[in-house]
């Protein structure tokens, strides 16, 4: 079974600029592909809202994600 490492980098707002540099591992190929697919900006924004509550994203295209198979 393949494992994937998803890394999310960018900047958001929380009483000033708030850097986001997070990574996680998953074995779900569909989840990993959703971070690079056609709806990637909505998926990234939803993941940030779930893991960083209260953070505001002014431009979702300023946050990127990379997926590596490990």
C-alpha positions as a Python dict, from the first residue, in 0.01 Angstrom:
ca = {
    (1, 'X'): (0, 0, 0),
    (2, 'X'): (140, 338, -98),
    (3, 'X'): (192, 618, 151),
    (4, 'X'): (174, 984, 59),
    (5, 'X'): (320, 1290, 229),
    (6, 'X'): (118, 1608, 182),
    (7, 'X'): (289, 1939, 261),
    (8, 'X'): (92, 2264, 281),
    (9, 'X'): (271, 2599, 281),
    (10, 'X'): (145, 2953, 271),
    (11, 'X'): (39, 3252, 474),
    (12, 'X'): (-291, 3346, 638),
    (13, 'X'): (-417, 3618, 873),
    (14, 'X'): (-464, 3587, 1249),
    (15, 'X'): (-396, 3922, 1419),
    (16, 'X'): (-122, 3970, 1160),
    (17, 'X'): (45, 3735, 918),
    (18, 'X'): (37, 3371, 1023),
    (19, 'X'): (268, 3130, 842),
    (20, 'X'): (134, 2785, 761),
    (21, 'X'): (387, 2506, 711),
    (22, 'X'): (229, 2170, 785),
    (23, 'X'): (268, 1819, 654),
    (24, 'X'): (94, 1490, 718),
    (25, 'X'): (108, 1134, 589),
    (26, 'X'): (-182, 935, 452),
    (27, 'X'): (-245, 605, 278),
    (28, 'X'): (-562, 732, 111),
    (29, 'X'): (-472, 799, -253),
    (30, 'X'): (-796, 990, -318),
    (31, 'X'): (-724, 1229, -33),
    (32, 'X'): (-371, 1291, -159),
    (33, 'X'): (-492, 1350, -515),
    (34, 'X'): (-758, 1595, -398),
    (35, 'X'): (-479, 1834, -292),
    (36, 'X'): (-355, 1851, -653),
    (37, 'X'): (-680, 1812, -850),
    (38, 'X'): (-917, 2061, -1006),
    (39, 'X'): (-1075, 2158, -670),
    (40, 'X'): (-742, 2181, -486),
    (41, 'X'): (-795, 2536, -360),
    (42, 'X'): (-1126, 2443, -196),
    (43, 'X'): (-969, 2131, -42),
    (44, 'X'): (-669, 2324, 91),
    (45, 'X'): (-892, 2598, 231),
    (46, 'X'): (-1117, 2342, 401),
    (47, 'X'): (-817, 2162, 552),
    (48, 'X'): (-678, 2491, 688),
    (49, 'X'): (-1015, 2589, 837),
    (50, 'X'): (-1037, 2250, 1010),
    (51, 'X'): (-680, 2254, 1147),
    (52, 'X'): (-629, 2628, 1209),
    (53, 'X'): (-958, 2764, 1345),
    (54, 'X'): (-994, 3141, 1337),
    (55, 'X'): (-745, 3190, 1056),
    (56, 'X'): (-863, 3401, 763),
    (57, 'X'): (-744, 3338, 410),
    (58, 'X'): (-751, 3645, 186),
    (59, 'X'): (-640, 3465, -131),
    (60, 'X'): (-661, 3086, -142),
    (61, 'X'): (-422, 3077, -439),
    (62, 'X'): (-140, 3202, -216),
    (63, 'X'): (-134, 2866, -37),
    (64, 'X'): (10, 2563, -210),
    (65, 'X'): (33, 2192, -150),
    (66, 'X'): (279, 1929, -267),
    (67, 'X'): (219, 1555, -264),
    (68, 'X'): (502, 1303, -256),
    (69, 'X'): (477, 928, -259),
    (70, 'X'): (692, 772, 13),
}
